[in-house]
Amino acid sequence: MAPRRFKQVDVFTTRPFFGNPVAVVLDADGFSVEQMLAIAAWTNLSETTFVQSPTEAGADYRLRIFTPKGELPFAGHPTIGSAHAVLESGMVRPQTARLSQECGAGLLPIRIEDGPDGRRIFVRAPQAKLRSGDSALRQQVEKVLRSTLSDQSSPLLVDVGPVWLVAELDNATAVHALAPDTAAITQLSRELSIAGITAFGLTGRQPDAVYTRSFAPAFNVPEDPVCGSGNASVGAFLAHFERLGATGAAYVARQGNEVGRDGAITVIVNPADRSVEIGGQSVTCIEGTLRDRA
């Protein structure tokens, strides 16, 4: 394997080591699926990405996203972090503050905002597909979370590439207090073929209107520090239940305190079509060369 440029980017933060890390392998043309999976297992992060030449017209680059267990069609923080790495490395120079990423979920538009406090990168998540659960599912969710759910909504299965079971608790304090049954979440995730459970509660303040926790133990991620796809799913959930009046169509979700992080995700919901855009800042913590021999 020829040496490849490598970055480890902390996403949804401006402070190194307080966001969600993603390993980004640049110049990744020619890798086999087996090689990419082996590297993802070696980095042992929730996701490792591989930036390749695009195969679809209009795309600036192609992104392959791998967990230690397999490939994902889309994931939020790997998309944001990889776009940060691509821009920082000079691989792509946006002409109109926009990029187009090719991935398993198709062509996704990426928007770049440069401001006095740094660069923010936004991606429009795949259009959410929602499926309601029944009362039995609600009882299962309460059992595995070891908590009572809010009476304002019901659990939803939300597909934005990964499928999250989204559940609302009474408030952010209840979300902070969660001590879920990880083994039971693993079993339920496998039964439903989902990534895991994203639980959230409203804070009652602005702009940090939502606090979120995402549990994906079936993917070897007991708790995701700051989850882009999970928060995109929450945005779609709030739109579905017409709860955006409590948060605003644009709000900030916080996540990660329980695992020593402090992530901030901006969530923007378009009321017209209920599409969801997520974004935030990133910082590179490690950069160098990936190689397979001394």
Buried (B, 14 or more C-beta within 10 A) or exposed (E): EEEBBBBBBBBBBBEBEBBBBBBBBBBBEEBEEEBBBBBBBEBEBBBBBBBBEBEEEEBBBBBBBBBBEEBBEBBBBBBBBBBBBBBBBEBBEBEEEEBBBBBBBEBBEBBBEEEEEEBBBBBBBBEBEBEEBEEEBBEBBBEBBEBEBBEEBBBBBBBBBBBBBBBBBBBBEBBEEBEBBBEBBBBBBEEBEBBBBBBBBBBEEEBEBBBBBBBBBBBEBBBBBBBBBBBBBBBBBBBBBEBBEBBBBBBBBBBBBBBEBBBBBBBBBEEEEBBBBBBBBBBBEEBEEBEEEE
